[in-house]
Amino acid sequence: MQLGRSLGAVLIRFIITGSLCVAAIGTAQAQTPSPLGEWQYSAGIALKKRFDPDPPHWEKIIGFGGEFLPRFEGSDNYYFEPGPTIDIRYRDLAFFSTGEGLGVNLLRGRDYRAGLALTYDLGRNEGTYYRLRGRTNLSPSAAPKLFAEYVIFPVIVRGDIRHNLGGVGGWIGDASVYMPVAGNKKFFVFAGASVTIADTNYMKHAFGVNEQVSENTHLPLYTPGGGLKSVGVGTNMTYIFAQHWFLDGVFAATTLLGQAGNSPTVDEKWQYAASLSLAYDFR
């Protein structure tokens, strides 16, 4: 029992906020939501009170890393984006991170949390990519998010819904389930799966082909409706190599489904993402 508590405490201390480099801040030629699942931006946070009931008032993790992402949803072209890892939390109430955004836990308990956060979407630029030619550039935008997590130990169930105030627009939501699958005092792994749905406004801007786009690209007209957008799987891995220092690696594979996957703008239904960060825990 004591060993389990010890391992749990190490897990919470290092892994729950170490997987946040995947929302790196930067400017990309063409960027829409990452294939990473929403759960991967906050893996393990919901387990915190179970293993660490009395954390310090302030928790701070700072680091740097990079991610490998498709140029746009449905692209078969990838690019590398460097950026910071930032995760600052005040008790079990408020947080600011490059993964979860700026938020507050309105409801919180030993095995659950729910709240609001302000996140962001980096948008999409036409650039020189053929399937984007003539498609409207999507500006960066704020995206308020409502989220909830519940622990059925060792499984964590998560749901969230967010609205893009500009850019691609529309509503998008995720349902996820994940859990720790391997680990010791130096190395831990989370694995999970998720499903994503989106409304008509989002799907139209992300995957539609209007008359202007059709004329510029010779793609057929296409007007998708709302519904199932994608399903995906992923892993978060953390290696603790010194006191306060750790490496965090994240991988995800997502496949576009339904009207998203059938869009003529899609080069490849399978989308992949990977990231690696080096971070320091100030505890």
Backbone torsions as a table, in degrees:
resi	resn	phi	psi	omega
1	MET	NA	-44.2	180.0
2	GLN	-63.8	-39.9	178.6
3	LEU	-62.0	-42.1	179.6
4	GLY	-61.5	-41.3	178.9
5	ARG	-65.8	-39.0	179.7
6	SER	-64.0	-46.6	179.1
7	LEU	-63.9	-38.8	179.0
8	GLY	-62.9	-40.9	179.9
9	ALA	-64.1	-41.7	177.8
10	VAL	-64.7	-42.3	177.9
11	LEU	-55.6	-50.3	-178.0
12	ILE	-64.4	-43.0	-173.7
13	ARG	-63.1	-38.9	-171.5
14	PHE	-106.6	-33.7	-171.2
15	ILE	-93.2	-27.6	-170.4
16	ILE	-65.7	-29.0	179.7
17	THR	-118.5	4.2	-178.7
18	GLY	-81.5	-9.3	-174.7
19	SER	-97.6	31.0	-170.0
20	LEU	-101.9	-0.8	-178.0
21	CYS	-67.7	-14.6	-171.8
22	VAL	-69.0	-9.4	175.6
23	ALA	-108.9	50.8	-175.3
24	ALA	-57.7	141.4	179.1
25	ILE	-87.2	126.3	179.9
26	GLY	179.1	-176.2	-179.9
27	THR	-115.1	127.5	-178.1
28	ALA	-119.7	155.5	175.2
29	GLN	-59.9	-45.3	-179.5
30	ALA	-151.5	118.8	-173.7
31	GLN	-140.8	120.1	169.0
32	THR	-123.7	-178.4	-172.1
33	PRO	-51.5	141.5	-178.6
34	SER	-68.7	152.1	172.3
35	PRO	-65.8	-11.2	177.7
36	LEU	-62.4	140.8	175.9
37	GLY	-72.5	150.0	178.9
38	GLU	-58.1	-33.6	180.0
39	TRP	-61.8	-25.8	-176.1
40	GLN	-73.7	-14.2	176.7
41	TYR	-81.5	-11.8	-176.6
42	SER	-145.4	31.7	-174.1
43	ALA	-55.4	120.7	174.2
44	GLY	93.9	-10.0	-178.5
45	ILE	-55.9	-38.9	-177.3
46	ALA	-66.5	-17.8	179.1
47	LEU	-85.5	-6.6	-169.1
48	LYS	-56.1	-52.2	-175.6
49	LYS	-68.1	-25.1	179.3
50	ARG	-64.5	-37.6	-175.4
51	PHE	-111.2	-16.0	-177.5
52	ASP	-138.1	73.1	-171.7
53	PRO	-70.8	-16.8	-177.3
54	ASP	-131.3	67.5	-178.8
55	PRO	-73.5	164.8	174.4
56	PRO	-62.8	158.8	-179.6
57	HIS	-60.1	-39.5	-179.9
58	TRP	-117.1	134.2	174.2
59	GLU	-125.7	131.1	-173.9
60	LYS	-136.2	128.0	174.1
61	ILE	-128.8	128.4	179.7
62	ILE	-130.5	139.3	179.2
63	GLY	-166.4	-168.1	-179.3
64	PHE	-148.9	145.6	179.8
65	GLY	-164.5	-161.0	179.0
66	GLY	-157.4	162.6	-179.1
67	GLU	-134.4	154.5	-179.9
68	PHE	-114.2	116.8	-169.4
69	LEU	-136.4	155.4	171.1
70	PRO	-69.9	151.4	-178.8
71	ARG	-62.5	-34.5	177.3
72	PHE	-159.2	166.1	-179.6
73	GLU	-61.9	119.4	-177.9
74	GLY	97.5	-0.3	-178.8
75	SER	-78.2	150.0	170.7
76	ASP	-106.0	13.7	178.6
77	ASN	-112.9	134.7	-175.1
78	TYR	-120.4	160.5	177.7
79	TYR	-145.2	164.1	179.1
80	PHE	-107.1	133.4	-178.1
81	GLU	-127.3	111.7	175.2
82	PRO	-81.6	160.6	178.5
83	GLY	177.8	173.5	-176.3
84	PRO	-84.5	159.6	168.8
85	THR	-112.6	118.1	-179.8
86	ILE	-133.1	127.6	175.5
87	ASP	-146.5	109.8	-179.1
88	ILE	-124.4	128.2	-177.0
89	ARG	-132.0	139.0	175.3
90	TYR	-110.1	110.7	-176.9
91	ARG	49.6	-136.7	176.5
92	ASP	-110.3	29.6	-170.9
93	LEU	-111.2	-57.5	-172.4
94	ALA	-126.5	155.8	-179.8
95	PHE	-151.9	155.2	171.1
96	PHE	-139.5	121.9	-179.4
97	SER	-151.7	156.7	177.0
98	THR	-69.6	-15.2	179.1
99	GLY	-96.5	-50.7	-175.6
100	GLU	-92.3	-13.7	-178.3
101	GLY	86.5	-156.0	178.6
102	LEU	-103.6	118.1	-172.9
103	GLY	-153.1	178.3	-179.4
104	VAL	-141.9	139.7	175.0
105	ASN	-88.6	102.0	-176.8
106	LEU	-74.2	-35.3	175.4
107	LEU	-120.3	135.2	-178.0
108	ARG	-154.8	143.2	179.5
109	GLY	-159.2	-173.3	-176.3
110	ARG	-60.1	-38.5	-174.8
111	ASP	-121.9	17.7	-179.5
112	TYR	-155.8	160.7	169.1
113	ARG	-157.2	151.4	177.1
114	ALA	-153.2	145.5	-178.0
115	GLY	-175.5	-163.7	-178.8
116	LEU	-122.8	147.4	176.4
117	ALA	-146.5	153.1	173.8
118	LEU	-107.8	111.6	179.8
119	THR	-110.6	-165.8	-175.8
120	TYR	-148.9	156.3	174.0
121	ASP	-123.1	129.7	-174.7
122	LEU	-77.7	-7.4	176.7
123	GLY	82.3	-166.5	-177.5
124	ARG	-152.6	131.2	175.9
125	ASN	-109.1	143.8	-177.1
126	GLU	-58.6	-44.6	-179.7
127	GLY	55.8	-140.4	-177.9
128	THR	-112.5	15.9	-175.5
129	TYR	-84.5	126.3	-171.8
130	TYR	-54.7	-46.9	-175.0
131	ARG	-75.4	-6.6	173.3
132	LEU	-99.3	-8.9	-175.1
133	ARG	-59.6	123.9	179.3
134	GLY	84.4	-10.4	176.7
135	ARG	-79.9	143.7	-176.0
136	THR	-62.7	130.9	172.4
137	ASN	-61.1	141.5	179.2
138	LEU	-108.3	115.0	-176.4
139	SER	-74.0	154.4	172.6
140	PRO	-58.3	148.0	-177.7
141	SER	-151.6	156.5	172.1
142	ALA	-76.4	152.5	-178.8
143	ALA	-142.6	93.3	175.0
144	PRO	-60.5	145.0	-175.0
145	LYS	-137.2	137.9	171.8
146	LEU	-110.0	129.5	-175.0
147	PHE	-137.6	159.5	175.6
148	ALA	-153.2	143.1	177.4
149	GLU	-135.0	145.3	178.2
150	TYR	-142.2	136.9	-177.5
151	VAL	-99.0	123.5	166.7
152	ILE	-116.6	80.7	-162.6
153	PHE	-50.0	131.9	5.7
154	PRO	-93.1	10.7	-177.0
155	VAL	-86.8	140.3	174.4
156	ILE	-114.9	127.6	177.4
157	VAL	-106.0	133.1	-176.2
158	ARG	-135.0	143.4	172.5
159	GLY	-139.3	148.4	176.7
160	ASP	-155.0	156.0	175.0
161	ILE	-140.5	137.7	-177.2
162	ARG	-138.8	157.1	-177.4
163	HIS	-129.2	123.3	177.6
164	ASN	-80.5	120.9	-176.7
165	LEU	-77.2	-14.8	177.4
166	GLY	-151.6	-158.9	175.5
167	GLY	58.0	-123.3	-177.9
168	VAL	-67.4	-24.4	178.3
169	GLY	67.2	-177.4	173.3
170	GLY	80.3	177.3	179.5
171	TRP	-107.2	143.3	177.5
172	ILE	-143.0	140.6	-177.3
173	GLY	-139.3	155.6	-178.4
174	ASP	-133.4	146.3	168.8
175	ALA	-125.3	129.3	-173.6
176	SER	-136.1	156.7	171.3
177	VAL	-140.7	134.3	-179.9
178	TYR	-152.4	169.9	-178.0
179	MET	-164.9	158.5	171.0
180	PRO	-71.6	134.0	-176.3
181	VAL	-118.4	-15.2	179.5
182	ALA	-161.0	155.8	176.0
183	GLY	167.2	157.8	169.6
184	ASN	-144.4	-160.9	-175.8
185	LYS	-70.7	-14.2	-176.3
186	LYS	-117.2	-18.1	-171.6
187	PHE	-144.4	131.4	-178.3
188	PHE	-137.2	149.3	-179.5
189	VAL	-134.9	131.2	167.5
190	PHE	-107.5	147.0	174.0
191	ALA	-139.4	147.3	-178.5
192	GLY	-164.4	177.5	-180.0
193	ALA	-139.2	156.8	-178.7
194	SER	-149.7	158.9	174.8
195	VAL	-129.6	141.3	-175.2
196	THR	-126.1	135.3	175.1
197	ILE	-121.7	157.8	179.7
198	ALA	-147.7	154.9	-179.7
199	ASP	-85.2	177.4	-175.6
200	THR	-62.2	-40.0	-178.9
201	ASN	-60.6	-46.1	178.3
202	TYR	-62.7	-49.7	-176.3
203	MET	-62.3	-37.9	-179.6
204	LYS	-62.8	-45.3	-178.3
205	HIS	-74.5	-33.8	-176.9
206	ALA	-82.2	-33.8	-171.1
207	PHE	-130.7	-2.1	-176.5
208	GLY	-79.6	160.3	175.4
209	VAL	-129.1	109.9	177.0
210	ASN	-92.7	-174.8	-175.2
211	GLU	-62.7	-40.6	-179.5
212	GLN	-65.1	-44.4	179.1
213	VAL	-64.8	-42.2	-180.0
214	SER	-60.9	-39.8	179.2
215	GLU	-66.1	-39.1	-177.3
216	ASN	-77.4	-30.1	-173.8
217	THR	-113.9	-12.3	-175.2
218	HIS	65.7	18.4	172.4
219	LEU	-79.4	150.5	179.7
220	PRO	-69.9	153.1	175.0
221	LEU	-59.5	141.4	-177.4
222	TYR	-152.1	123.5	-179.7
223	THR	-125.5	91.7	-178.9
224	PRO	-75.9	154.0	174.5
225	GLY	-103.4	178.2	179.0
226	GLY	-75.2	161.7	178.4
227	GLY	147.5	-154.8	-178.7
228	LEU	-64.6	128.0	-179.5
229	LYS	-104.5	-44.4	-174.6
230	SER	-164.2	163.1	168.4
231	VAL	-131.9	151.9	-177.3
232	GLY	-155.3	164.7	175.0
233	VAL	-130.8	158.2	-179.8
234	GLY	-163.6	168.3	176.6
235	THR	-136.7	147.9	170.7
236	ASN	-122.3	126.7	-177.2
237	MET	-126.3	134.9	-179.3
238	THR	-128.8	132.0	177.2
239	TYR	-119.5	119.3	179.7
240	ILE	-93.1	110.7	-174.9
241	PHE	-107.7	-9.6	176.7
242	ALA	-162.0	165.0	178.5
243	GLN	-58.9	124.5	179.7
244	HIS	78.5	-16.9	-175.5
245	TRP	-104.8	139.3	176.1
246	PHE	-152.7	156.5	172.6
247	LEU	-105.8	139.9	-180.0
248	ASP	-129.1	126.6	177.7
249	GLY	-119.3	140.7	-177.3
250	VAL	-133.0	138.6	176.6
251	PHE	-139.2	143.9	177.0
252	ALA	-146.8	147.4	173.6
253	ALA	-131.0	127.7	-176.7
254	THR	-131.0	142.2	174.4
255	THR	-118.6	131.5	177.4
256	LEU	-75.1	137.2	-175.3
257	LEU	-123.6	169.3	172.3
258	GLY	55.5	-135.6	-176.2
259	GLN	-70.5	-22.4	173.8
260	ALA	-70.0	-50.0	-178.8
261	GLY	-66.4	-27.2	-178.6
262	ASN	-87.0	-1.9	-178.8
263	SER	-62.8	138.0	176.9
264	PRO	-67.6	-10.7	177.3
265	THR	-81.0	-10.1	-175.5
266	VAL	-88.1	121.1	174.0
267	ASP	-84.0	-37.6	-175.7
268	GLU	-144.2	122.1	-179.5
269	LYS	-68.9	-36.4	179.2
270	TRP	-80.0	126.6	-179.6
271	GLN	-121.6	139.1	-176.0
272	TYR	-126.2	153.8	175.4
273	ALA	-147.5	145.1	177.2
274	ALA	-147.0	147.6	178.6
275	SER	-146.5	158.1	175.2
276	LEU	-144.3	133.8	179.1
277	SER	-138.2	152.7	172.3
278	LEU	-113.5	127.7	-173.8
279	ALA	-140.7	160.0	-179.6
280	TYR	-124.3	128.7	177.7
281	ASP	-96.2	118.6	-174.6
282	PHE	-79.6	4.1	-179.7
283	ARG	-60.2	NA	NA
